Amino acid sequence: MASAHIEVTGTASRTASQFRYFVDKMNQIQNEYGDLKAVMEQIALGADYASLGASLGVTAGEAETIYAIYQSMNGEINGAFTNQLVSRCG
């Protein structure tokens, strides 16, 4: 079976360089998202948004909103097309 990997070195043109940077940054964002998600889940365990709020420097209500939005981002950041782009071109 042929390789599905697409090598973009970033040296062919400015567009190639920008694309290479984008793929690398998306990979970094996915990793950082997962790390922060795990920490936030531990801080907010049992719906303890007061502790999460203290950690973030916001109110418990604001922390609950941030937590809900952040958790909802998982499908976007780790969606099928994002994962495919990072894995095939990363």
Secondary structure, 3 states (H helix, E strand, C coil): CCCCCCCCCCCCCHHHHHHHHHHHHHHHHHHHHHHHHHHHHHHCCCCCHHHHHHHHCCCHHHHHHHHHHHHHCHHHHCCHHHHHHHHHHC
